[in-house]
Amino acid sequence: MGYLFSAPLIIGVLAFAVYPMIAALIMSFHQTSGLSITGKWVGVSNYSYVLSDSLFWQALTNTFFIGVWSVLLGIVLSFVLASLINNLNWGMGKNFFKAVFFLPNVVSGVATTLLFSFLFFPSREGLLNFVIGLFGIEPVEWFTNPHVSRYSIVLMSLWGALGYNTIIFLAGLQSVPRDLYEAAEVDGAGSYRKWLNITIPYLRPIFVFMLIMGTIGGMKRFTDVWLIGGTAGNPGGSLMTVVLYIYRNAFLASQMGMATAASYLLFVIIFVLTAVLMLLNRRKDSFD
């Protein structure tokens, strides 16, 4: 009877997860036509071509640049915000700020991108350029200047992800045992030393979790850069990411073999990064 109940889930995983992964792996060793997994066997030629393609390395660089800044700034800012909210003595205030910061998280990525395309309009008509113009600053070409566009994507990412990260950190902050703080107060520790020597080390697993999830999400970036920069990752390829590179090869050039090879290279990169971060979390500290 147990197998009967679990059969739909197992069949679903085999059909929609395992089979596509195996088919994509087979496809990556073939010169395919369309979505067929059959074609001329080319061995590792697709992998060699992708690894020698300068556009792939440009996409990987852009992905790392946007991902690192988004993850690091997102974790630091959300942790600071969560600490501030957690120290509020006004219960309604806590709920109010939690709702305010979490609100962007329920907005779709498409709506967020459209909103920021208006906010970051590259002339005085844009809200942000209008505000900085009041201080005599010239309009910034947020999404049209290759030297600025990646930072603009980072700012947009922070707005969307800050609330979720803050809620996770808030849950972690409320799990820190009070007796640790009381023992530190007996030893004469102030608020800053308690925050630095108790709160941050105690929340190390949450920091690692946020790093892992942020890294995986950052390496899969597609929707916002596609909506803003198109399939060319404009301006000047500064918004070309690895997933956008895969999309171009799969659905514009109909090179599914090359696209699946790039997908597996991305999988290996994400796997290595995740393994490194999990190894960092294995170190025991004084709270374990």
DRENDO-1510 file (C-alpha; in Angstrom, 1 decimal, always signed):
<recs>
REC; n; res; u; v; w
REC; 1; MET; +0.0; +0.0; +0.0 .
REC; 2; GLY; +2.9; +2.3; +0.8 .
REC; 3; TYR; +4.3; +1.9; -2.7 .
REC; 4; LEU; +0.9; +2.8; -4.2 .
REC; 5; PHE; +0.7; +6.1; -2.3 .
REC; 6; SER; +4.3; +7.0; -3.2 .
REC; 7; ALA; +4.0; +5.9; -6.8 .
REC; 8; PRO; +2.6; +9.3; -8.2 .
REC; 9; LEU; +5.5; +11.2; -6.6 .
REC; 10; ILE; +8.1; +8.7; -7.8 .
REC; 11; ILE; +6.7; +8.7; -11.4 .
REC; 12; GLY; +6.6; +12.5; -11.4 .
REC; 13; VAL; +10.2; +12.7; -10.2 .
REC; 14; LEU; +11.4; +10.2; -12.8 .
REC; 15; ALA; +9.4; +11.8; -15.6 .
REC; 16; PHE; +10.0; +15.5; -14.9 .
REC; 17; ALA; +13.4; +15.5; -13.2 .
REC; 18; VAL; +15.5; +12.4; -13.8 .
REC; 19; TYR; +14.6; +11.8; -17.4 .
REC; 20; PRO; +15.2; +15.5; -18.5 .
REC; 21; MET; +18.6; +15.4; -16.8 .
REC; 22; ILE; +19.7; +12.2; -18.5 .
REC; 23; ALA; +18.3; +13.3; -21.8 .
REC; 24; ALA; +20.1; +16.7; -21.5 .
REC; 25; LEU; +23.4; +14.9; -20.6 .
REC; 26; ILE; +23.1; +12.6; -23.7 .
REC; 27; MET; +22.2; +15.6; -25.9 .
REC; 28; SER; +25.3; +17.5; -24.7 .
REC; 29; PHE; +27.4; +14.9; -26.6 .
REC; 30; HIS; +25.5; +15.3; -29.8 .
REC; 31; GLN; +25.2; +17.8; -32.6 .
REC; 32; THR; +21.4; +18.0; -32.4 .
REC; 33; SER; +18.7; +19.4; -34.5 .
REC; 34; GLY; +15.8; +21.0; -32.6 .
REC; 35; LEU; +14.7; +19.2; -29.5 .
REC; 36; SER; +15.6; +15.7; -30.6 .
REC; 37; ILE; +18.2; +14.0; -28.4 .
REC; 38; THR; +19.5; +12.0; -31.4 .
REC; 39; GLY; +22.0; +13.4; -33.8 .
REC; 40; LYS; +25.7; +13.1; -34.8 .
REC; 41; TRP; +27.9; +12.0; -31.9 .
REC; 42; VAL; +30.5; +14.7; -31.3 .
REC; 43; GLY; +32.0; +13.6; -28.0 .
REC; 44; VAL; +33.1; +16.6; -25.9 .
REC; 45; SER; +33.2; +19.0; -28.8 .
REC; 46; ASN; +30.2; +21.0; -27.4 .
REC; 47; TYR; +32.0; +21.4; -24.1 .
REC; 48; SER; +35.2; +22.4; -25.8 .
REC; 49; TYR; +33.4; +25.0; -27.9 .
REC; 50; VAL; +31.6; +26.5; -24.9 .
REC; 51; LEU; +34.8; +26.6; -22.9 .
REC; 52; SER; +36.6; +28.4; -25.7 .
REC; 53; ASP; +33.8; +30.8; -26.4 .
REC; 54; SER; +34.7; +34.3; -25.1 .
REC; 55; LEU; +30.9; +35.1; -24.7 .
REC; 56; PHE; +30.5; +32.2; -22.2 .
REC; 57; TRP; +33.3; +33.6; -20.1 .
REC; 58; GLN; +31.9; +37.1; -20.3 .
REC; 59; ALA; +28.5; +35.7; -19.2 .
REC; 60; LEU; +30.2; +33.8; -16.3 .
REC; 61; THR; +32.0; +37.0; -15.2 .
REC; 62; ASN; +28.8; +39.0; -15.3 .
REC; 63; THR; +27.0; +36.3; -13.4 .
REC; 64; PHE; +29.6; +36.1; -10.7 .
REC; 65; PHE; +29.8; +39.9; -10.4 .
REC; 66; ILE; +26.1; +40.5; -10.0 .
REC; 67; GLY; +25.7; +37.4; -7.8 .
REC; 68; VAL; +28.6; +38.2; -5.4 .
REC; 69; TRP; +27.5; +41.7; -4.8 .
REC; 70; SER; +23.8; +40.8; -4.5 .
REC; 71; VAL; +24.5; +38.0; -2.0 .
REC; 72; LEU; +27.0; +39.8; +0.1 .
REC; 73; LEU; +25.1; +43.1; +0.3 .
REC; 74; GLY; +21.8; +41.2; +0.7 .
REC; 75; ILE; +23.0; +39.2; +3.7 .
REC; 76; VAL; +24.7; +42.1; +5.5 .
REC; 77; LEU; +21.8; +44.5; +5.0 .
REC; 78; SER; +19.1; +42.0; +5.9 .
REC; 79; PHE; +21.0; +40.9; +9.0 .
REC; 80; VAL; +21.4; +44.5; +10.2 .
REC; 81; LEU; +17.7; +45.2; +9.5 .
REC; 82; ALA; +16.6; +42.0; +11.3 .
REC; 83; SER; +18.8; +43.0; +14.3 .
REC; 84; LEU; +17.2; +46.4; +14.4 .
REC; 85; ILE; +13.6; +45.0; +14.2 .
REC; 86; ASN; +14.4; +42.3; +16.8 .
REC; 87; ASN; +15.5; +45.0; +19.3 .
REC; 88; LEU; +12.2; +46.9; +19.0 .
REC; 89; ASN; +10.2; +46.9; +22.2 .
REC; 90; TRP; +7.0; +47.8; +20.3 .
REC; 91; GLY; +5.3; +44.5; +19.2 .
REC; 92; MET; +3.1; +46.1; +16.6 .
REC; 93; GLY; +6.2; +47.9; +15.2 .
REC; 94; LYS; +7.9; +44.5; +14.7 .
REC; 95; ASN; +5.0; +43.2; +12.7 .
REC; 96; PHE; +4.7; +46.4; +10.7 .
REC; 97; PHE; +8.3; +46.4; +9.6 .
REC; 98; LYS; +8.2; +42.7; +8.9 .
REC; 99; ALA; +5.3; +43.3; +6.6 .
REC; 100; VAL; +6.9; +46.3; +4.9 .
REC; 101; PHE; +10.2; +44.6; +4.2 .
REC; 102; PHE; +8.5; +41.4; +3.1 .
REC; 103; LEU; +6.1; +43.1; +0.7 .
REC; 104; PRO; +8.5; +43.2; -2.3 .
REC; 105; ASN; +8.9; +39.5; -2.1 .
REC; 106; VAL; +5.4; +38.8; -3.2 .
REC; 107; VAL; +5.8; +41.0; -6.3 .
REC; 108; SER; +6.8; +39.0; -9.4 .
REC; 109; GLY; +10.1; +39.4; -11.0 .
REC; 110; VAL; +8.5; +40.8; -14.2 .
REC; 111; ALA; +6.6; +43.4; -12.2 .
REC; 112; THR; +9.7; +44.4; -10.3 .
REC; 113; THR; +11.7; +44.8; -13.5 .
REC; 114; LEU; +9.0; +47.0; -15.1 .
REC; 115; LEU; +8.9; +49.1; -11.9 .
REC; 116; PHE; +12.6; +49.6; -11.8 .
REC; 117; SER; +12.7; +50.4; -15.6 .
REC; 118; PHE; +10.6; +53.4; -14.7 .
REC; 119; LEU; +12.5; +54.3; -11.5 .
REC; 120; PHE; +15.8; +54.0; -13.4 .
REC; 121; PHE; +14.7; +55.8; -16.5 .
REC; 122; PRO; +18.0; +57.3; -17.9 .
REC; 123; SER; +16.7; +60.9; -18.1 .
REC; 124; ARG; +15.2; +63.5; -15.8 .
REC; 125; GLU; +11.8; +61.8; -16.2 .
REC; 126; GLY; +13.1; +58.9; -14.1 .
REC; 127; LEU; +12.2; +59.2; -10.4 .
REC; 128; LEU; +15.7; +58.5; -9.2 .
REC; 129; ASN; +17.4; +60.8; -11.7 .
REC; 130; PHE; +14.8; +63.5; -10.7 .
REC; 131; VAL; +15.7; +63.1; -7.0 .
REC; 132; ILE; +19.5; +63.2; -7.5 .
REC; 133; GLY; +18.9; +66.1; -10.0 .
REC; 134; LEU; +17.7; +68.2; -7.0 .
REC; 135; PHE; +21.2; +68.0; -5.6 .
REC; 136; GLY; +22.8; +69.0; -9.0 .
REC; 137; ILE; +23.8; +65.5; -10.0 .
REC; 138; GLU; +23.6; +64.7; -13.7 .
REC; 139; PRO; +21.2; +61.9; -14.8 .
REC; 140; VAL; +22.7; +58.4; -14.5 .
REC; 141; GLU; +22.2; +55.9; -17.3 .
REC; 142; TRP; +21.2; +53.1; -15.0 .
REC; 143; PHE; +20.4; +50.4; -17.5 .
REC; 144; THR; +21.9; +51.9; -20.6 .
REC; 145; ASN; +25.5; +52.4; -19.5 .
REC; 146; PRO; +27.6; +49.2; -19.5 .
REC; 147; HIS; +29.7; +50.4; -16.6 .
REC; 148; VAL; +26.6; +51.1; -14.4 .
REC; 149; SER; +24.0; +48.5; -15.5 .
REC; 150; ARG; +25.3; +45.6; -13.4 .
REC; 151; TYR; +25.2; +47.7; -10.3 .
REC; 152; SER; +21.6; +48.7; -11.1 .
REC; 153; ILE; +20.7; +45.0; -11.3 .
REC; 154; VAL; +22.3; +44.5; -7.9 .
REC; 155; LEU; +20.2; +47.4; -6.4 .
REC; 156; MET; +17.1; +45.9; -8.0 .
REC; 157; SER; +17.9; +42.4; -6.6 .
REC; 158; LEU; +18.4; +43.9; -3.1 .
REC; 159; TRP; +14.9; +45.4; -3.1 .
REC; 160; GLY; +13.3; +42.1; -4.1 .
REC; 161; ALA; +15.3; +39.8; -1.8 .
REC; 162; LEU; +15.8; +41.9; +1.3 .
REC; 163; GLY; +12.5; +41.0; +3.0 .
REC; 164; TYR; +12.8; +37.3; +2.7 .
REC; 165; ASN; +16.3; +37.3; +4.1 .
REC; 166; THR; +15.2; +39.6; +6.9 .
REC; 167; ILE; +12.4; +37.2; +7.9 .
REC; 168; ILE; +14.8; +34.3; +8.0 .
REC; 169; PHE; +17.3; +36.2; +10.1 .
REC; 170; LEU; +14.6; +37.3; +12.5 .
REC; 171; ALA; +13.6; +33.7; +13.1 .
REC; 172; GLY; +17.2; +32.9; +13.8 .
REC; 173; LEU; +17.7; +35.9; +16.2 .
REC; 174; GLN; +14.7; +34.8; +18.3 .
REC; 175; SER; +16.2; +31.3; +18.8 .
REC; 176; VAL; +19.4; +32.6; +20.4 .
REC; 177; PRO; +19.2; +31.5; +24.1 .
REC; 178; ARG; +18.7; +34.4; +26.5 .
REC; 179; ASP; +21.1; +32.8; +29.1 .
REC; 180; LEU; +24.0; +33.5; +26.8 .
REC; 181; TYR; +23.3; +37.2; +26.8 .
REC; 182; GLU; +22.7; +37.2; +30.6 .
REC; 183; ALA; +26.1; +35.4; +31.1 .
REC; 184; ALA; +27.8; +38.0; +28.9 .
REC; 185; GLU; +26.2; +40.8; +30.8 .
REC; 186; VAL; +27.5; +39.4; +34.1 .
REC; 187; ASP; +31.0; +39.5; +32.5 .
REC; 188; GLY; +30.4; +43.2; +31.6 .
REC; 189; ALA; +29.8; +42.8; +27.8 .
REC; 190; GLY; +28.0; +45.6; +26.1 .
REC; 191; SER; +25.4; +45.4; +23.3 .
REC; 192; TYR; +28.0; +45.5; +20.5 .
REC; 193; ARG; +30.2; +42.7; +22.0 .
REC; 194; LYS; +27.1; +40.5; +22.6 .
REC; 195; TRP; +26.1; +41.1; +19.0 .
REC; 196; LEU; +29.6; +40.4; +17.7 .
REC; 197; ASN; +30.6; +37.4; +19.9 .
REC; 198; ILE; +27.2; +35.7; +20.5 .
REC; 199; THR; +24.6; +36.6; +17.9 .
REC; 200; ILE; +26.8; +36.4; +14.8 .
REC; 201; PRO; +28.6; +33.1; +15.7 .
REC; 202; TYR; +25.3; +31.5; +16.8 .
REC; 203; LEU; +23.7; +32.3; +13.5 .
REC; 204; ARG; +26.6; +30.9; +11.4 .
REC; 205; PRO; +24.4; +28.1; +10.0 .
REC; 206; ILE; +21.8; +30.6; +8.8 .
REC; 207; PHE; +24.6; +32.7; +7.2 .
REC; 208; VAL; +25.8; +29.6; +5.4 .
REC; 209; PHE; +22.2; +28.7; +4.3 .
REC; 210; MET; +21.7; +32.2; +3.0 .
REC; 211; LEU; +25.0; +32.1; +1.1 .
REC; 212; ILE; +24.1; +28.7; -0.5 .
REC; 213; MET; +20.6; +29.7; -1.5 .
REC; 214; GLY; +21.8; +33.2; -2.7 .
REC; 215; THR; +24.6; +31.6; -4.7 .
REC; 216; ILE; +22.3; +29.1; -6.4 .
REC; 217; GLY; +19.8; +31.8; -7.2 .
REC; 218; GLY; +22.5; +34.2; -8.4 .
REC; 219; MET; +24.0; +31.7; -10.8 .
REC; 220; LYS; +20.5; +31.1; -12.3 .
REC; 221; ARG; +19.8; +34.7; -13.0 .
REC; 222; PHE; +17.7; +35.2; -16.1 .
REC; 223; THR; +14.3; +37.0; -16.0 .
REC; 224; ASP; +15.4; +40.5; -15.0 .
REC; 225; VAL; +18.5; +40.7; -17.3 .
REC; 226; TRP; +16.4; +39.3; -20.2 .
REC; 227; LEU; +13.7; +41.8; -19.7 .
REC; 228; ILE; +16.1; +44.7; -19.5 .
REC; 229; GLY; +18.9; +43.7; -21.8 .
REC; 230; GLY; +17.1; +41.4; -24.3 .
REC; 231; THR; +18.8; +38.3; -25.6 .
REC; 232; ALA; +22.0; +40.2; -26.3 .
REC; 233; GLY; +22.4; +41.2; -22.7 .
REC; 234; ASN; +22.6; +44.9; -23.6 .
REC; 235; PRO; +24.1; +47.4; -23.0 .
REC; 236; GLY; +27.3; +46.0; -24.5 .
REC; 237; GLY; +26.8; +42.5; -23.2 .
REC; 238; SER; +27.1; +43.7; -19.6 .
REC; 239; LEU; +23.9; +41.9; -18.7 .
REC; 240; MET; +24.7; +38.6; -20.4 .
REC; 241; THR; +24.5; +35.8; -17.8 .
REC; 242; VAL; +25.2; +32.1; -18.2 .
REC; 243; VAL; +21.5; +31.2; -18.3 .
REC; 244; LEU; +20.9; +33.9; -20.9 .
REC; 245; TYR; +23.8; +32.4; -22.9 .
REC; 246; ILE; +22.1; +29.0; -22.6 .
REC; 247; TYR; +18.8; +30.4; -23.7 .
REC; 248; ARG; +20.4; +32.1; -26.8 .
REC; 249; ASN; +22.0; +28.8; -27.9 .
REC; 250; ALA; +19.0; +26.7; -27.3 .
REC; 251; PHE; +16.1; +28.8; -28.7 .
REC; 252; LEU; +17.7; +31.4; -31.0 .
REC; 253; ALA; +20.5; +29.4; -32.5 .
REC; 254; SER; +18.8; +26.0; -32.1 .
REC; 255; GLN; +22.1; +24.5; -30.8 .
REC; 256; MET; +20.5; +22.3; -28.1 .
REC; 257; GLY; +23.7; +20.2; -27.8 .
REC; 258; MET; +25.8; +23.3; -27.0 .
REC; 259; ALA; +23.1; +24.7; -24.7 .
REC; 260; THR; +22.9; +21.5; -22.7 .
REC; 261; ALA; +26.7; +21.3; -22.5 .
REC; 262; ALA; +26.7; +24.9; -21.1 .
REC; 263; SER; +23.9; +23.8; -18.7 .
REC; 264; TYR; +26.0; +21.0; -17.3 .
REC; 265; LEU; +29.0; +23.3; -16.9 .
REC; 266; LEU; +26.8; +25.6; -14.9 .
REC; 267; PHE; +25.6; +22.7; -12.9 .
REC; 268; VAL; +29.2; +21.7; -12.0 .
REC; 269; ILE; +30.1; +25.3; -11.0 .
REC; 270; ILE; +27.0; +25.5; -8.7 .
REC; 271; PHE; +27.8; +22.1; -7.3 .
REC; 272; VAL; +31.4; +23.0; -6.5 .
REC; 273; LEU; +30.4; +26.3; -4.9 .
REC; 274; THR; +27.7; +24.7; -2.8 .
REC; 275; ALA; +30.1; +21.9; -1.7 .
REC; 276; VAL; +32.7; +24.5; -0.6 .
REC; 277; LEU; +30.1; +26.5; +1.4 .
REC; 278; MET; +28.8; +23.3; +3.1 .
REC; 279; LEU; +32.4; +22.3; +4.0 .
REC; 280; LEU; +32.8; +25.7; +5.6 .
REC; 281; ASN; +29.8; +25.0; +7.8 .
REC; 282; ARG; +31.2; +21.8; +9.1 .
REC; 283; ARG; +33.6; +23.6; +11.4 .
REC; 284; LYS; +32.5; +23.3; +15.0 .
REC; 285; ASP; +32.3; +26.3; +17.2 .
REC; 286; SER; +31.9; +26.9; +20.9 .
REC; 287; PHE; +28.0; +26.7; +20.7 .
REC; 288; ASP; +28.0; +23.1; +19.1 .
</recs>
